[in-house]
Amino acid sequence: MKPAPFAYERPRDLNAALSMLAASNGSAKIIAGGQSLGPMLNLRLVQPELIVDISGLAELKRAEVSGGELVLGALVTHADIEDGRTADVTRGAMRGVAASIAYRAVRNRGTIGGSLSHADPAADWISALAALGGRVTLRSLVGARSMAVEAFVVGALESALQAGEIVEAIHVPARSASAHWGYAKSCRKTGEFAHAIGAVLVDPTAASARVVIGAIDTAPIVITDASELFGGRIAADYKQRLDVRVADALLAKAGIDDAAQRHIHVSVLKRAVQEAAA
Ligand SMILES: Cc1cc2nc3c(=O)[nH]c(=O)nc-3n(C[C@H](O)[C@H](O)[C@H](O)COP(=O)(O)OP(=O)(O)OC[C@H]3O[C@@H](n4cnc5c(N)ncnc54)[C@H](O)[C@@H]3O)c2cc1C
């Protein structure tokens, strides 16, 4: 199929893009890498009057380490991260996640900001960045606001973005030397979207852990204080202490009624914990 007709603008700078979005009263769609929006346009799942192409905005391509965190412009691609063209404050965690997204052709064009904005529950960055403690900065003509990734993704294909707003940057805190990282997913075929994701950042020295169960039908389950998942305390033996009944109960609470589905999610989470502890 072909998209319904639309007008097309390619603004020169971020302010011009924001003005176009504000003037459109919600009838415009941003395009970044086009890897999700392109198919949606072709299938006529979206029929915007105007497409605002932000792919030329240099302001959104920057990547820098500032104040102990990595600040990535929304247009940084998965391949930029995979290839190490951006600094890696996560000691390889982000690089590994980027390399596991889809196929190289998708990674060359797909952007981190586009992936978060699209808020597909099966997408990698929404789970990985929530586990890493990432934050998002949104900008509009009125100003900027910032929120945790888990607050930004509010449901399946639903984000906190309001009309006139752009995801400007993603902030990723540096991973401490004592923190362990594990990321696992289950896909029918390599390069396809996952149907279960487990992401864990465990710091036994600090007795803290962030755990994410992703690729469920809604926003990922983000457990910021995960001690209950590890039998009440997080210590060096956390791998042995993972309580799969707690994970299963969280999944049931999130509305996953099928025990087999819950089992797949719990198994993938176990793999992520084992990877972290390895
Ligand atoms: C075959 C295939 C397989 C894939 N497999 C995976 C996978 O395994 N894992 C995975 O995580 N992803 C996967 N993807 C998705 C891919 O990662 C896309 O890059 C990503 O979903 C969207 O990024 P984009 O830059 O292409 O955004 P676009 O397609 O341009 O935009 C997506 C949405 O976000 C909005 N948007 C884009 N940028 C911004 C911004 N800065 N501010 C506000 N709104 C914005 C757009 O308006 C649109 O609604 C796959 C895609 C394809 C085609």
The ligand as an SDF file (V2000), in Angstrom:
LIG
                    3D

 53 58  0  0  0  0  0  0  0  0999 V2000
   12.0680   -5.0390   10.3360 C   0  0  0  0  0  0  0  0  0  0  0  0
   12.1860   -4.2460   11.6210 C   0  0  0  0  0  0  0  0  0  0  0  0
   12.5740   -4.8910   12.7750 C   0  0  0  0  0  0  0  0  0  0  0  0
   12.6920   -4.1840   13.9660 C   0  0  0  0  0  0  0  0  0  0  0  0
   13.1110   -4.8500   15.0840 N   0  0  0  0  0  0  0  0  0  0  0  0
   13.3020   -4.1700   16.2260 C   0  0  0  0  0  0  0  0  0  0  0  0
   13.8130   -4.8170   17.4010 C   0  0  0  0  0  0  0  0  0  0  0  0
   14.1240   -5.9990   17.4140 O   0  0  0  0  0  0  0  0  0  0  0  0
   13.9560   -4.0630   18.5260 N   0  0  0  0  0  0  0  0  0  0  0  0
   13.6530   -2.7390   18.5660 C   0  0  0  0  0  0  0  0  0  0  0  0
   13.8180   -2.1140   19.5960 O   0  0  0  0  0  0  0  0  0  0  0  0
   13.1900   -2.0920   17.4750 N   0  0  0  0  0  0  0  0  0  0  0  0
   13.0170   -2.7650   16.3180 C   0  0  0  0  0  0  0  0  0  0  0  0
   12.5580   -2.1000   15.2060 N   0  0  0  0  0  0  0  0  0  0  0  0
   12.1940   -0.6670   15.3100 C   0  0  0  0  0  0  0  0  0  0  0  0
   13.4100    0.2280   15.0720 C   0  0  0  0  0  0  0  0  0  0  0  0
   14.2640    0.1350   16.1930 O   0  0  0  0  0  0  0  0  0  0  0  0
   13.0610    1.7180   14.8570 C   0  0  0  0  0  0  0  0  0  0  0  0
   14.2450    2.3830   14.7180 O   0  0  0  0  0  0  0  0  0  0  0  0
   12.3680    2.4550   15.9750 C   0  0  0  0  0  0  0  0  0  0  0  0
   11.2260    1.8130   16.4220 O   0  0  0  0  0  0  0  0  0  0  0  0
   11.8730    3.8320   15.5280 C   0  0  0  0  0  0  0  0  0  0  0  0
   12.9320    4.6960   15.3020 O   0  0  0  0  0  0  0  0  0  0  0  0
   12.9230    5.6670   14.0570 P   0  0  0  0  0  0  0  0  0  0  0  0
   14.0160    6.6340   14.2470 O   0  0  0  0  0  0  0  0  0  0  0  0
   12.9360    4.8660   12.8150 O   0  0  0  0  0  0  0  0  0  0  0  0
   11.5220    6.4390   14.2360 O   0  0  0  0  0  0  0  0  0  0  0  0
   10.3720    6.7970   13.1760 P   0  0  0  0  0  0  0  0  0  0  0  0
    9.8840    5.5530   12.5090 O   0  0  0  0  0  0  0  0  0  0  0  0
   10.8050    7.9110   12.3110 O   0  0  0  0  0  0  0  0  0  0  0  0
    9.2860    7.3350   14.2000 O   0  0  0  0  0  0  0  0  0  0  0  0
    8.6260    6.4620   15.0860 C   0  0  0  0  0  0  0  0  0  0  0  0
    7.6260    7.2570   15.9180 C   0  0  0  0  0  0  0  0  0  0  0  0
    8.2920    8.1140   16.8210 O   0  0  0  0  0  0  0  0  0  0  0  0
    7.9900    9.5030   16.5570 C   0  0  0  0  0  0  0  0  0  0  0  0
    9.2720   10.1980   16.7300 N   0  0  0  0  0  0  0  0  0  0  0  0
   10.4550    9.8850   16.1260 C   0  0  0  0  0  0  0  0  0  0  0  0
   11.4400   10.6500   16.6440 N   0  0  0  0  0  0  0  0  0  0  0  0
   10.8550   11.4720   17.5600 C   0  0  0  0  0  0  0  0  0  0  0  0
   11.3580   12.4660   18.4320 C   0  0  0  0  0  0  0  0  0  0  0  0
   12.6560   12.7910   18.4930 N   0  0  0  0  0  0  0  0  0  0  0  0
   10.4770   13.1130   19.2580 N   0  0  0  0  0  0  0  0  0  0  0  0
    9.1660   12.7940   19.2310 C   0  0  0  0  0  0  0  0  0  0  0  0
    8.6290   11.8500   18.4390 N   0  0  0  0  0  0  0  0  0  0  0  0
    9.4710   11.1890   17.6130 C   0  0  0  0  0  0  0  0  0  0  0  0
    7.4050    9.5220   15.1620 C   0  0  0  0  0  0  0  0  0  0  0  0
    6.4930   10.5980   14.9950 O   0  0  0  0  0  0  0  0  0  0  0  0
    6.7240    8.1780   15.0950 C   0  0  0  0  0  0  0  0  0  0  0  0
    5.4670    8.2460   15.7400 O   0  0  0  0  0  0  0  0  0  0  0  0
   12.4100   -2.7780   14.0020 C   0  0  0  0  0  0  0  0  0  0  0  0
   12.0070   -2.1290   12.8290 C   0  0  0  0  0  0  0  0  0  0  0  0
   11.8930   -2.8330   11.6540 C   0  0  0  0  0  0  0  0  0  0  0  0
   11.4880   -2.1060   10.3960 C   0  0  0  0  0  0  0  0  0  0  0  0
  1  2  1  0
  2  3  1  0
  2 52  2  0
  3  4  2  0
  4  5  1  0
  4 50  1  0
  5  6  2  0
  6  7  1  0
  6 13  1  0
  7  8  2  0
  7  9  1  0
  9 10  1  0
 10 11  2  0
 10 12  1  0
 12 13  2  0
 13 14  1  0
 14 15  1  0
 14 50  1  0
 15 16  1  0
 16 17  1  0
 16 18  1  0
 18 19  1  0
 18 20  1  0
 20 21  1  0
 20 22  1  0
 22 23  1  0
 23 24  1  0
 24 25  2  0
 24 26  1  0
 24 27  1  0
 27 28  1  0
 28 29  2  0
 28 30  1  0
 28 31  1  0
 31 32  1  0
 32 33  1  0
 33 34  1  0
 33 48  1  0
 34 35  1  0
 35 36  1  0
 35 46  1  0
 36 37  1  0
 36 45  1  0
 37 38  2  0
 38 39  1  0
 39 40  1  0
 39 45  2  0
 40 41  1  0
 40 42  2  0
 42 43  1  0
 43 44  2  0
 44 45  1  0
 46 47  1  0
 46 48  1  0
 48 49  1  0
 50 51  2  0
 51 52  1  0
 52 53  1  0
M  END
$$$$
